[in-house]
Amino acid sequence: MLSFIPYSHQMSNCFTFAHVYMFEHRNDTLTIFKGEKIWVS
């Protein structure tokens, strides 16, 4: 999750939103992380 911080900072606000979402929904952390990874591609 820590490595996700620098990525969001460099990428669009979408990552920031996802990052916050991960904190709000810890259970969906993996889902959000995987989804955001796809967006990067």
KETORBA-787396 format. One record per residue (C-alpha): residue number from 1; residue in one letter; x, y, z. Coordinates in Angstrom, 1 decimal. Last residue first. Layout:
@pos = NUM | code = A | u = X | v = Y | w = Z
...
# end
This chain:
@pos = 41 | code = S | u = -1.7 | v = 0.0 | w = -18.4
@pos = 40 | code = V | u = -2.1 | v = 2.2 | w = -15.3
@pos = 39 | code = W | u = -5.8 | v = 1.7 | w = -15.3
@pos = 38 | code = I | u = -5.2 | v = -2.1 | w = -15.0
@pos = 37 | code = K | u = -3.1 | v = -1.5 | w = -11.9
@pos = 36 | code = E | u = -6.0 | v = 0.6 | w = -10.5
@pos = 35 | code = G | u = -8.4 | v = -2.4 | w = -10.7
@pos = 34 | code = K | u = -5.9 | v = -4.7 | w = -9.0
@pos = 33 | code = F | u = -5.4 | v = -2.2 | w = -6.2
@pos = 32 | code = I | u = -9.1 | v = -1.6 | w = -5.9
@pos = 31 | code = T | u = -9.9 | v = -5.3 | w = -5.6
@pos = 30 | code = L | u = -7.0 | v = -6.0 | w = -3.2
@pos = 29 | code = T | u = -8.1 | v = -3.1 | w = -0.9
@pos = 28 | code = D | u = -11.7 | v = -4.2 | w = -1.0
@pos = 27 | code = N | u = -11.6 | v = -5.5 | w = 2.6
@pos = 26 | code = R | u = -9.8 | v = -2.3 | w = 3.7
@pos = 25 | code = H | u = -12.7 | v = -0.2 | w = 2.6
@pos = 24 | code = E | u = -12.1 | v = 3.4 | w = 3.8
@pos = 23 | code = F | u = -8.3 | v = 3.1 | w = 3.5
@pos = 22 | code = M | u = -8.6 | v = 1.5 | w = 0.1
@pos = 21 | code = Y | u = -11.1 | v = 4.2 | w = -1.0
@pos = 20 | code = V | u = -8.6 | v = 6.9 | w = -0.1
@pos = 19 | code = H | u = -6.0 | v = 5.3 | w = -2.3
@pos = 18 | code = A | u = -8.5 | v = 4.8 | w = -5.1
@pos = 17 | code = F | u = -9.4 | v = 8.5 | w = -5.0
@pos = 16 | code = T | u = -5.7 | v = 9.4 | w = -5.1
@pos = 15 | code = F | u = -5.2 | v = 7.0 | w = -8.0
@pos = 14 | code = C | u = -8.0 | v = 8.7 | w = -10.0
@pos = 13 | code = N | u = -6.3 | v = 12.0 | w = -9.3
@pos = 12 | code = S | u = -3.9 | v = 11.3 | w = -12.1
@pos = 11 | code = M | u = -0.5 | v = 9.6 | w = -11.8
@pos = 10 | code = Q | u = 2.7 | v = 10.8 | w = -10.1
@pos = 9 | code = H | u = 1.2 | v = 11.2 | w = -6.7
@pos = 8 | code = S | u = -0.9 | v = 8.1 | w = -7.1
@pos = 7 | code = Y | u = 2.2 | v = 6.1 | w = -7.9
@pos = 6 | code = P | u = 4.1 | v = 7.5 | w = -5.0
@pos = 5 | code = I | u = 1.3 | v = 6.5 | w = -2.6
@pos = 4 | code = F | u = 0.8 | v = 3.0 | w = -4.0
@pos = 3 | code = S | u = 4.2 | v = 1.9 | w = -2.8
@pos = 2 | code = L | u = 2.9 | v = 2.3 | w = 0.7
@pos = 1 | code = M | u = 0.0 | v = 0.0 | w = 0.0
# end
